[in-house]
Amino acid sequence: MIFLNSSLVPEDQHSLFKNPLKKEKLMSTKPISRFPVPELKDLPEDIRERIIAVQEKSGFVPNVFLVLAQRPDEFRAFFAYHDALMEKEGGLTKGEREMIVVATSGLNQCTYCVVAHGAIVRIREKSPHLADQLATNYRKADITPKQIAMLDFAVKVTLSSAEIKDADFEEMRKHGFSDDEIWDTGAISAFFALSNRMANLTSMRPNDEFYLLGRIPRK
């Protein structure tokens, strides 16, 4: 997910990521967007409640929620599709879904998504090094040949989707992916191509909290 729930944050790290800001003021002192960011009190009730719930679960509010809240209808559509892809049970693991995000976001030069989803990769895969590897050169990352094939397909969707051929599907099937998993790989890549571009358009700033998540060994 773009936000973390309390079950993803190791207990010994909870104190590092508690947001000292009150519910009425959830924004960083540094600009998080090129566009105006609405006040929490001015948002529709459903969006306001979701943002508050995220803060209460994870200790901070990922800036993507605040930046996209300027457009309520688009906010709802964005997170509905995001959740359908990233929280889906079965098929690709949730860690693999995040690997796709980090690898493709690195190619799209999206700082926000690399940093935010890199934190989730580190936590889901229990690896403090993996996100950095994926964002720079996934082919040398500590992942399986099957996962490299998955990312090869995701990268082609990201960079040259018009060139996808039946042979690309056959390569995925050869590594054991079902058609549903191939769809998910492509859909996640396509969705985050949108997300990356919106983050770059708005100059969305990653929360400081994301940088340390999953890097500190559990005691």
C-alpha positions in Angstrom: 0.0 0.0 0.0 0.9 3.6 -0.3 0.2 3.9 3.5 1.4 1.6 6.2 -0.8 0.0 8.8 0.5 -0.7 12.3 1.0 -4.4 11.6 3.7 -3.5 9.0 5.7 -1.3 11.3 7.9 -3.3 13.7 7.0 -2.6 17.3 10.5 -1.5 18.2 10.3 1.2 15.5 6.8 2.6 16.4 8.3 5.4 18.5 10.4 6.6 15.5 7.4 7.3 13.3 4.8 8.8 15.6 3.7 12.1 14.0 3.7 14.8 16.6 1.2 16.9 14.5 -2.4 17.0 15.6 -5.2 15.9 13.4 -6.0 19.5 12.5 -2.6 19.9 10.9 -1.1 16.9 9.2 1.3 18.7 6.8 5.0 18.9 6.9 6.7 22.3 7.4 8.4 21.7 4.0 6.3 22.0 0.8 4.8 18.7 -0.2 3.3 19.8 -3.5 3.4 22.5 -6.2 -0.3 22.7 -5.8 -2.4 24.0 -2.9 -3.0 21.3 -0.2 -6.4 21.5 1.3 -7.0 21.7 5.0 -8.2 18.6 6.7 -11.3 20.3 8.0 -12.3 21.3 4.4 -12.3 17.8 3.0 -15.3 15.6 2.4 -16.1 13.5 5.5 -15.2 10.1 3.9 -11.8 11.4 2.8 -11.1 13.1 6.1 -12.0 9.9 8.0 -9.7 7.8 5.8 -6.7 10.2 6.4 -7.3 10.3 10.1 -7.5 6.5 10.2 -4.2 6.2 8.3 -2.5 8.5 10.8 -3.9 6.6 13.7 -2.7 3.2 12.3 0.7 4.1 11.0 1.7 7.2 13.1 1.9 9.5 10.1 0.1 10.4 7.0 1.8 9.7 3.7 1.8 12.9 1.7 0.1 11.3 -1.3 -3.1 11.4 0.6 -2.8 15.1 1.3 -1.7 16.0 -2.2 -4.4 14.1 -4.0 -7.2 15.2 -1.6 -7.4 18.4 -3.6 -9.5 16.5 -6.1 -11.9 14.3 -4.1 -13.5 12.3 -7.0 -10.0 11.5 -8.4 -8.8 10.7 -4.9 -11.5 8.1 -4.4 -11.0 6.6 -7.9 -7.2 6.5 -7.5 -7.3 4.7 -4.1 -10.1 2.3 -5.1 -8.0 1.0 -8.1 -4.8 1.1 -6.0 -6.4 -1.0 -3.3 -7.9 -3.4 -5.8 -4.4 -4.1 -7.2 -2.2 -3.9 -4.2 -4.3 -5.5 -1.5 -5.6 -8.4 -3.7 -5.3 -11.8 -2.1 -3.7 -14.7 -3.9 -1.5 -14.7 -7.0 1.4 -12.4 -6.7 2.5 -11.9 -3.2 2.1 -8.4 -1.7 5.9 -8.1 -1.6 6.1 -8.9 -5.3 3.5 -6.3 -6.1 5.6 -3.7 -4.2 8.7 -4.9 -6.1 7.0 -4.0 -9.4 6.2 -0.5 -8.0 9.8 0.2 -6.9 11.5 -1.2 -10.1 9.2 0.7 -12.5 9.1 3.8 -10.4 12.9 4.0 -10.5 12.8 3.9 -14.3 10.2 6.7 -14.2 12.4 8.7 -11.9 9.6 9.0 -9.3 11.3 9.8 -6.0 8.1 9.6 -4.0 7.1 6.1 -5.1 10.6 4.7 -4.9 11.0 6.0 -1.3 7.5 5.2 -0.1 7.1 1.8 -1.7 10.8 1.0 -1.1 10.0 1.2 2.6 7.1 -1.3 2.2 9.3 -3.6 0.2 11.9 -3.6 2.9 9.3 -4.5 5.5 7.3 -7.1 3.5 10.4 -8.9 2.3 12.3 -8.4 5.5 15.3 -7.1 3.6 17.0 -3.7 4.3 18.8 -3.7 1.0 16.3 -4.9 -1.5 14.5 -1.7 -2.3 17.8 0.1 -3.3 18.7 -2.8 -5.5 15.4 -2.9 -7.3 15.3 0.9 -7.9 18.8 0.9 -9.4 19.2 -2.5 -11.2 16.7 -5.1 -10.4 18.6 -7.7 -12.5 21.3 -7.7 -9.9 18.9 -7.7 -6.9 18.6 -10.5 -4.4 15.5 -12.0 -6.0 14.6 -15.2 -7.8 14.8 -15.8 -11.6 11.0 -15.9 -11.6 10.8 -12.5 -10.0 13.3 -11.1 -12.5 11.1 -12.4 -15.3 8.1 -10.7 -13.7 10.0 -7.4 -13.5 11.2 -7.8 -17.1 7.6 -7.9 -18.2 6.7 -5.0 -15.9 9.5 -2.9 -17.3 8.3 -3.6 -20.9 4.8 -2.4 -20.0 6.3 0.7 -18.4 8.8 1.7 -21.1 7.5 0.1 -24.4 4.0 -1.3 -24.0 3.4 -1.0 -27.8 6.1 -3.6 -28.3 4.5 -6.3 -26.1 4.1 -9.6 -28.0 2.7 -13.0 -27.4 6.3 -14.2 -26.8 6.4 -12.0 -23.7 3.3 -13.7 -22.3 4.9 -17.1 -23.1 8.0 -16.2 -21.2 5.9 -15.3 -18.2 4.0 -18.6 -18.4 7.2 -20.5 -18.8 8.2 -19.2 -15.3 4.9 -20.3 -13.9 2.8 -17.2 -14.0 -1.0 -17.5 -14.6 -2.8 -15.2 -16.9 -4.3 -13.5 -13.9 -0.9 -12.9 -12.5 0.3 -11.5 -15.8 -2.6 -9.1 -15.9 -1.8 -8.0 -12.4 1.9 -7.4 -13.3 0.8 -5.3 -16.2 -1.9 -3.5 -14.4 0.3 -2.5 -11.5 2.9 -1.2 -13.9 0.3 0.8 -15.8 -1.3 2.2 -12.7 2.0 3.3 -11.2 3.0 4.9 -14.5 0.0 7.2 -13.8 1.0 7.5 -10.1 4.6 8.3 -11.0 3.6 11.0 -13.4 1.2 12.6 -10.9 3.9 12.6 -8.2 6.3 14.2 -10.6 3.7 16.7 -11.8 3.0 17.8 -8.3 6.6 17.5 -7.0 5.2 15.3 -4.3 7.7 15.1 -1.4 8.2 11.8 0.4 7.6 11.8 4.1 10.8 11.7 6.1 9.5 8.7 8.0 9.7 6.5 5.0 13.5 6.7 4.6 14.3 4.7 7.8 11.4 2.2 7.7 12.7 -1.4 7.4 16.4 -0.3 7.5 16.8 -0.7 11.2 17.4 -4.3 12.4 14.7 -5.5 14.8 15.9 -6.0 18.3 
